[in-house]
Amino acid sequence: MTDYHSPTVIQPILAETTIDPGPAPSHVLLRFHEPLVRAEIAQLIETDETVTTLTADAVTDADTHAACCAVAEQTDLSEERGAAVFRAALAAIREAERRHAASA
């Protein structure tokens, strides 16, 4: 029986292993959850009587889900995305500068 934890087995396996970085990482800039929308509905109805005559309970989970999908589909965050990419590029340059200065 082979002992796969022995150094004579592990070393060759590690030597043959290549790390596949996979696809480039991506980062979520905005996510909103339906329970937060439900809480906002309740607060809106409670604090502004001109919004609706309905109670918060009259707005169903299906109403909230449909509204969230519509807003997510119709919202254009391209300007915010571009600004975030630009800021990240500048931050990466600054990080590289710090790293190079520390090694000099």
Helices and strands as residue ranges (DSSP letters): H 7-16, H 34-47, G 56-58, H 61-74, H 78-103
